[in-house]
Amino acid sequence: MVKSFVHSLLRRLVGPRMLYGYRRADGTWLPHTRISTATELQCPQRLQIEDHVYIGHFNFIDAAGGLAIGEGTQITSHVSVLSHSSHVAARLMGRRYWGHPAPAGMRLAATSIGPYCFIGPGAVIAPGSRLGRGVLVRAHSYVDGEFPDYAIVGGQPARVLGDVREIDAPWLEQHPEAAEHYCGIGRQQARR
């Protein structure tokens, strides 16, 4: 019982926390962006992030090659968003890889996640991937390539499985006042 209490107390004192507000490298304050203290954010100076973004616990966010995350995007937990990859370089060059200024097989490519996307738990977004507006990435998917607006993406490798507008249509019928705010695009485009 004492052990359980101590564990609970430690978890509350030093466990993962959500930090509200984020200052971008350009100095812009994003008051509604939330990033977990348990998320590893590499090369934040190369991260172009917008407001109202949620990045949950235990993620690896790599902006070394450039990374854009659009407004309202939600990245759940245990997600890797990558803009560089060295696994090919390490295999090709072996021990010579370490410290080499331009290793063969190194991939460095800007990654882009559009506004109002949802990235499910355990997903990997490969370097150079581009997700359009409102894309839903299913849990444990390996995303590599370009995916259109409103796509439902899943699998290993990920492919387009559907369109979120089909899922959202009944909600918009029940709540027509939401149409003007849908994915941040406004009333006219939501009707298309």
Protein Blocks (a to p, Z undefined) as FASTA:
>chain_A
ZZmmmmmmmmmmmmccddehiddfkopacfkbccdfkbccehkllpccdehiacdehiac
dfknopaddehiacfehiacdfbdfklmmmmnmmmlnopabdghiacddddddehiacde
hiacdehiacdehiacdehiacedjddehiacedjddddfbdfklmmmmmmmmmmmlmmm
gghnojklmmZZ
